[in-house]
Amino acid sequence: MSDCHSLWQELRQLSRKMGDCFCYIYGTVIVIWFAALTLSLYGGLISISSHGINLKGITLLGNAFLCTSALFVISDAGQRVCQEVSNVIVRLSVRTNLFPQLLAHFTSYVKKKRVHIC
């Protein structure tokens, strides 16, 4: 039984570390796409305002549109994943009566760290 408990603890640590890595990678991708969007939009608008409507300006504005679309898709996927995980946690906590334990753990953590909410 203790072997099963130690394996479960290692699995929890591994999944937490994987979640942290995913968070950093996801954040970096979002920042890169946002920088590409900003630079493309700026370059396209400056090109069109200084030289009139030309291929370079239209291409940069098209790239800004593609970056906006990619940011929307990535953000929507992240929101759906978070929503699905929260649904799984709620279903699991309702089945196992885990919610009161989670709430007690959260409130004790907040009191211990003296975190002020709101």
N, C-alpha and C positions, 0 to 999 in steps of 0.2 A: 504494500500500500504506500509506503514511503517513497518507493521508486516512482510510482505513478504521480505522486504529489510533486516530486522534484522535476520530473519531465514536464508536468503541467506548468510549473513555475518557469522553467527554461523556455517553453513555448510562449508564455506570456511576455517574457523579456524580449524574445526574438521578434514577436509580432509588434511590440512597442517600438523597437529599434527600426523595424522596417517601415512603420508608420512615420517615424521621424524622418527617415531618409526620403520617403515619398513626399513628405511635406516640403522639405528643402528643394527637391528636384522640381516639384510642382511650382513652388514660388519662384524659382529661377527661370523656369520656362515662361511664366506669366510676365515677369519683369522684362525678359528679352522681347517677347511679342509686343509689350506695351512700348518699349523703346523703339522698335521697328515701326510701330504705328505712328508714334510721335514724329520720328524723323521723316517718314514717308509723307505724312500730311504736311509738315512744315516745308519740305523740299518741293512738293507738288504745288502748294499755294504760292510759294516764292517764285517758282519757275513760271507759273501762269501769270502772276501779277507783273513780273518784270519783262517777260518775252512774249506774252500773249499765250493763246492756246496752242500748245505744241505737243509733240509725242512724249517728250520727257515728263512734262507736267501731268499729262493724262496717265502715263504709266505709273508715276509715283502715287497719284490719287487712287488708281486701281489697286496698287499694292497696299495702300492704307485701308481700302475696303476689305481686302483679303485678310489683313491683320485683324481688323475689327471682327470679321466673321470667325476667324480662328479663336480670338479671345472669347467670343460669345459661346462657341461650342465647348471650349475647355472649361469655362466657368459653369456652364450648364451641366456638363458631365460631373464636375466636382460637387455641385449642389445636389445632383441626383444620388451620387454615391453617399454623401453625408446623410441624406434623407433615408436611404435604404438601410444604412447602418443604424440610424436611430430607431427605425421601425423594428429591426431585428432585436435591438437592445430592449425596447419596450415589450415586445412579445416574450422575450426570454425572462425579463424581470416579472412580468405578470404570471407566467407559468411557475416560476420558482419562488415567487414572493421576494424577489431580490430588491425591489424598489425601496422599501423602507431601510434596508441595509445600506444601499447606495446613498440615500438621503442622509442617513446618520453619519456615514463616512464623510460626505461632503461638508456637512455642518461642523463636524469636529475639525476638519482640515481648515475651514474658514476661521473658526475660533482660535485654532492653534497658530495660524499665520497672521491673525488679526487683519484679515482682508475685509475692506469695506465695500459692500456692493451698493451701487448707486451713489 
